[in-house]
């Protein structure tokens, strides 16, 4: 089967309810048995066929009552209101897992686990992320307010650095670990504090991670 040629190169910050390290990254059950997460994306360069995606932003809010692979998930995609009709369609198709080799990206994998997929919404998205510094701020007014920062040494307060390297992962090659806080309203409300934060450069196509 042929897929539309697409590519996204950019940066992400994600915050979920697991402890630092997130057992899901190691094919283990989530810390508390369920999964609730919000992720922001800055697309530095991208296209979907001949539709440019350069400079756009997006966010993804999702919740599962158990481990992700057990399904029954709920998702919401938020797309930069600056996107035109073609760009909105392109990002919706990519982030719902369409036009993608099966299980090649996190969006495709997540899409197979969803029972409830809310219609995409189009809002202004404020998003700043520095992967190396492990800092981020994601704001979608009235829906998402997420902050990312380094993990701190409990004795000295100094920033602590740890990374996860996934040679065969479907989201990133290397991710910086951090701490996150999130408050979301709307169809998938959640409140997270000092839980797993993930900062990464992403480079994805319809065939998966570019390495």
Secondary structure, DSSP 8 states (H G I E B T S, - for coil): -----EEEEEEEEEEESS-TT-GGGGT---TTSSEEEEEEEEEEEEEETTEE-TT-EEEEEEEESS-GGG--EEEEEEEETT--HHHHHHHHHHHTTTTS-TTSSHHHHHHTTEEEE---EEE--EEEEETTTTEEEEEETTTEEEEEE-EE-TTT--EE--EEE-TT-SS-SEEEEEEEEEEE-TTS-EEEEEEEEEEEEEEEETTEE--
